[in-house]
């Protein structure tokens, strides 16, 4: 089993890598490509979002039988 220090160092290096990739992406990719990427990335994240709300519209009247 990995030691706690090893796990923290791995987490730190992973976060640093993600921040570097994010910075490079923001500075060197065209804005239109960034917008498209964010749109599709948000769609993927929504599938894994744990607080999804499902609503059902309530119909009143005689047509619902």
Secondary structure, 3 states (H helix, E strand, C coil): CCCHHHHHHHHHHHHHHHHHHHHHHHHHCCHHHHHHHHHHHHHHHHHHCCCCCCCCCCCCCCCCC
